[in-house]
Each structure stands twice: as structure tokens, then as C-alpha cells.
């Protein structure tokens, strides 16, 4: 049981075919920590959804912390949307599935096609094809994902978004780590959905080397993403839960752009909570 292997690389490029190509593919998988991804995947492969995400976090040694966790007790029993920044490019999605799907097993998170290779969490994924770092919209090939999202919400289920659609990067002009602009089609989707919105902010980031690679080329940086999952071992990533934004409050904004800016501010200006509880403490409270 594997997420990605030598055969997948061979399908992507003839460079990895044949005996020599297969050996090179194995080297690439080790350098990019894909072999570690496959190992933890095998360890928890009998589980699905939130249980798989939780087992995976324990396997890689991450026990995240939640600020203002009490706000999770006020979530609607019907449809709602979560919006989050995207600092990790993988681990943040695992954390959201572990957190939100353990509260609502019907929670689905919109993710890119690469992350959706993790078959054991597909019940909590809505998969889209990335449009590239310079584009700000979802292309026509992803209309199915948009329809699935609207249908899921209409049926009373929650959905989560990373509205930037890409992992955070380092901006040389601004000299800071930041998300790219939110995708306009995601903002329009939220505006059209008319359900409560829960802002969630991740307060930590990837390694400096990850952002350095991004200054060279975003594709090279992407190869580092699996390693950025495993180098968090022993760390406690912090997330904050914002105030639930009601439909009535959203109606104050006459157009999608204004609502989008309001939601962005709700995420990115969220202050660091005064105190946190660990994921394991939250699980104890649920019990």
C-alpha cells in the first residue's frame, strides 16, 4: 500500500523508465521523503477519515494546539464553511481533517489533486486540479468540484477551504511569508452558499529552507513538501478558532469581493490566543 511510487514517476516521465530509471526514481522518492510517506500510510492504511488523520499525526509525532477551542462547541448542526490560511501545504490539511472531521464526520476539505492521492482520506476530500501559482481562479476542469461542494453544502454538510489555493511563500518585495490572493471563484462560491463561516488560522510556518527553494522555483519547493511534514516531529503547531460569522453578518457585504476581504481579515488578523489546549486534551474533552 503506497501513496506514490516508482511506477507513478515512470508514468510522468520516460526519464524514470527502465532499470536505470527505476533506480533513479527510488533515489528521488527517498530524497523527497516519499518513502516515509508510504511507510506511515501503510501503518494506518486500515483506517479512514479522521481516524486515519489522527493515527498519521501520532505516527509522525505531531500534537497540535488549539486556541479558543470552546468556539468549536458552537458550530451549527447544519452546513457551514471553514476558511484557513495555508502555511504548510500538507500538514495543515491533515490537521483540519483530524480536528473538524472528528467533530463532523461529514466535513469535506477542498484539496489539490496531489493530496487527494491519500485514498484513506478521500471521504473527506473534494479534489481540484491546481491552476498554477500565477492564476487566481479555478479553471473549467474543476467545475465538477464546485458542483460537488455546493451539493454537499445544500445537503447540510460542512466544507473547508484554503482559499489561496496554494501553500504560503516568501515574498521578497514585502519581506514576509504570506498566502497568495484568494481565488475569486472560491469567494464567489462562499458568497453564493449563504451558510455560516468559521475562520481558522495557523500561526506557524515551514522551514526557512523551504522558502529559499521557493525563491528558486515553486516546482522545486513542492518537492520539499513531504519533508516539511516529517520535520515537524516533536513540534506543536498552533491554530486559532475565530468567531463564527453568521449569514446575517455576511449580508452586510453587498458583493463577493467585499465579503472576501472581510473573511481574509478575519483569518490573517486573528490575534494569537492567550492560551491553547493540545489535540490530545481536546480529545479528552470530547470523551
Residue, then its C-alpha position, 0 to 999 in steps of 0.5 A: x500500500x503506497x501513496x506514490x511510487x516508482x511506477x507513478x514517476x515512470x508514468x510522468x516521465x520516460x526519464x524514470x523508465x527502465x532499470x536505470x530509471x527505476x533506480x533513479x526514481x527510488x533515489x528521488x522518492x527517498x530524497x523527497x521523503x516519499x518513502x516515509x510517506x508510504x511507510x506511515x500510510x501503510x501503518x494506518x492504511x486500515x483506517x479512514x477519515x479522521x481516524x486515519x488523520x489522527x493515527x498519521x499525526x501520532x505516527x509522525x509525532x505531531x500534537x497540535x494546539x488549539x486556541x479558543x477551542x470552546x468556539x468549536x462547541x458552537x458550530x451549527x448542526x447544519x452546513x457551514x464553511x471553514x476558511x484557513x490560511x495555508x502555511x504548510x501545504x500538507x500538514x495543515x490539511x491533515x490537521x483540519x481533517x483530524x480536528x473538524x472531521x472528528x467533530x463532523x464526520x461529514x466535513x469535506x476539505x477542498x484539496x489539490x489533486x496531489x493530496x487527494x492521492x491519500x485514498x484513506x482520506x478521500x471521504x473527506x476530500x473534494x479534489x481540484x486540479x491546481x491552476x498554477x501559482x500565477x492564476x487566481x481562479x479555478x479553471x473549467x476542469x474543476x467545475x465538477x468540484x464546485x458542483x460537488x461542494x455546493x451539493x454537499x453544502x445544500x445537503x447540510x454538510x460542512x466544507x473547508x477551504x484554503x482559499x489561496x489555493x496554494x501553500x504560503x511563500x516568501x515574498x521578497x518585495x514585502x519581506x514576509x511569508x504570506x498566502x497568495x490572493x484568494x481565488x475569486x471563484x472560491x469567494x464567489x462560491x462562499x458568497x453564493x452558499x449563504x451558510x455560516x463561516x468559521x475562520x481558522x488560522x495557523x500561526x506557524x510556518x515551514x522551514x526557512x529552507x523551504x522558502x529559499x527553494x521557493x525563491x528558486x522555483x515553486x516546482x522545486x519547493x513542492x518537492x520539499x513538501x513531504x519533508x516539511x511534514x516529517x520535520x515537524x516531529x516533536x513540534x506543536x503547531x498552533x491554530x486559532x478558532x475565530x468567531x463564527x460569522x453568521x449569514x446575517x453578518x455576511x449580508x452586510x457585504x453587498x458583493x463577493x469581493x467585499x465579503x472576501x476581504x472581510x473573511x481574509x481579515x478575519x483569518x490573517x488578523x486573528x490575534x494569537x490566543x492567550x492560551x491553547x489546549x493540545x489535540x490530545x486534551x481536546x480529545x479528552x474533552x470530547x470523551 
